[in-house]
Amino acid sequence: MDPRQDYRDYLWAPFTQMGDLAEEEPLVIVSGDGAVVTDNLGREFIDGHAALWLANVGFRRPEIQNAIAKQAEQLSWFPSFGGMSNNIAVELAKRLVMLSREEEMARVFFSSGGSESVETAIKMARQYFHLQGQAQRYKIIARRKAYHGVTYGALSATGVTINRRLFEPLVPGFRHINPPYCYRCPYGLMPEECQFECALELEELLLFEGPETVAAFIGEPVMGAGGVIIPPDGYWQTIERICRSYGVLLIADEVITGFGRTGEYFGGRHWDLKPDIMVFAKALTSGYLPLGATAVRKHIFEASLGHWGDGREFRHGVTYSGHPIACAAALANLDIIDAEALVTEAREKGQYLKERLATLERFPVVGHTDALGLIARLELVQDKKSKRPFPKEDLTGLWVSRQLLKRGIILRPLGDVISFSPPLVITREQIDKIIDVLSDVLLVLSGE
Ligand SMILES: Cc1ncc(COP(=O)(O)O)c(C=O)c1O
């Protein structure tokens, strides 16, 4: 039986227009090795997107497989509720605190993925102010084009309009400012005349809302699913300064940017960011098992301290918080990141990818390319000079990604932005192959 038919007949896949799948070929992957995955027909693909921004150590790593098997034999699961836990969750919490010493994280709270960990961060921020008699400080400011997940709190922070519309009304108290999208600056400015107007918008909004009503600002150090938007130096420093001067908590959503992706261990380090709360998921286990974590600085944690029965404890937590098998996978994954210096690898190979991508700007249909470590973007345009996009209904980004797939390359379209986020173990030869194939497709799209 061809699993592609069962896909069409039984699965309801996320973010997928199932109606068109009757005529299309769904891709069903059955194995992976390094940066390469193989489908049910035996066809190989270079996975230029690390599955979903996360297979940082690559596929088929016996170190993680063995850690999972060993832990499953020892203890399948035990909860962390009510004064209990399991030794592996405790070990991973300590490891994450050590890893985030620069950011001064003091405590780690586990969940099962990114959305839940964002949800956790938002609730922590609201509870923090509640417990200090400032219940009116509940608003959360995020950015348009931000992606923070799909559960209601995380979705309310998300600024990708199409993800929000059909699920309204969303959670009250969320506001959005413009993103640092320099290629299409919302203020029509050139970098040399920019005073970080999009960051200063935060201050404007705070004054409009009343800073005493705002709990937190949340942002991805590099915006991912909204189109891989890499902020200019000075942007995050401005945001952080504004948060500090108005007593607003800063939440860094490191779900994509954590664990080496950008060429720093955490993405915020490029700008010396010192968030109050950090959110991790995805590459925490490189996808071997689902796991998310929310780390906080001391003051956030200490605000909840008291005694049984006083109701100050954090009354939040999913059943699988601190799942020992997932935590064992994470520990083995973090060992690999260290042992193979994958953060440095991401920085060096990212520079190579950035240079190779820049050569594609020779095509009239390529408006912009950029990269930071091994996260990168290529924006397609119909007219380079005016930056006029292709008509939306042409689905040009989707067309490009489908052409690449036919030629053995997986890259994701985010509208007309082609995004790159390969495993950090990708080789330079595999990067070359991606660029060569992409170049062939861009040649066709350019009508040359
Ligand atoms: C920055 C960011 N935050 C949160 C999430 C949500 O994570 P999950 O899909 O694991 O719920 C994502 C997912 O892509 C993300 O990119």
The ligand as an SDF file (V2000), in Angstrom:
LIG
                    3D

 16 16  0  0  0  0  0  0  0  0999 V2000
    9.4910   31.2220   17.0550 C   0  0  0  0  0  0  0  0  0  0  0  0
    8.4920   30.1370   17.2830 C   0  0  0  0  0  0  0  0  0  0  0  0
    7.8170   30.0980   18.4400 N   0  0  0  0  0  0  0  0  0  0  0  0
    6.9150   29.1360   18.7050 C   0  0  0  0  0  0  0  0  0  0  0  0
    6.6330   28.1560   17.7750 C   0  0  0  0  0  0  0  0  0  0  0  0
    5.6140   27.1120   18.0710 C   0  0  0  0  0  0  0  0  0  0  0  0
    6.2290   25.8980   18.2970 O   0  0  0  0  0  0  0  0  0  0  0  0
    5.4130   24.5210   18.1450 P   0  0  0  0  0  0  0  0  0  0  0  0
    5.0920   24.3700   16.7050 O   0  0  0  0  0  0  0  0  0  0  0  0
    6.3980   23.4970   18.6590 O   0  0  0  0  0  0  0  0  0  0  0  0
    4.2200   24.6110   19.0060 O   0  0  0  0  0  0  0  0  0  0  0  0
    7.3240   28.1530   16.5590 C   0  0  0  0  0  0  0  0  0  0  0  0
    7.0640   27.1100   15.5490 C   0  0  0  0  0  0  0  0  0  0  0  0
    7.5340   27.1640   14.4350 O   0  0  0  0  0  0  0  0  0  0  0  0
    8.2610   29.1720   16.3010 C   0  0  0  0  0  0  0  0  0  0  0  0
    8.9030   29.2320   15.1390 O   0  0  0  0  0  0  0  0  0  0  0  0
  1  2  1  0
  2  3  1  0
  2 15  2  0
  3  4  2  0
  4  5  1  0
  5  6  1  0
  5 12  2  0
  6  7  1  0
  7  8  1  0
  8  9  2  0
  8 10  1  0
  8 11  1  0
 12 13  1  0
 12 15  1  0
 13 14  2  0
 15 16  1  0
M  END
$$$$
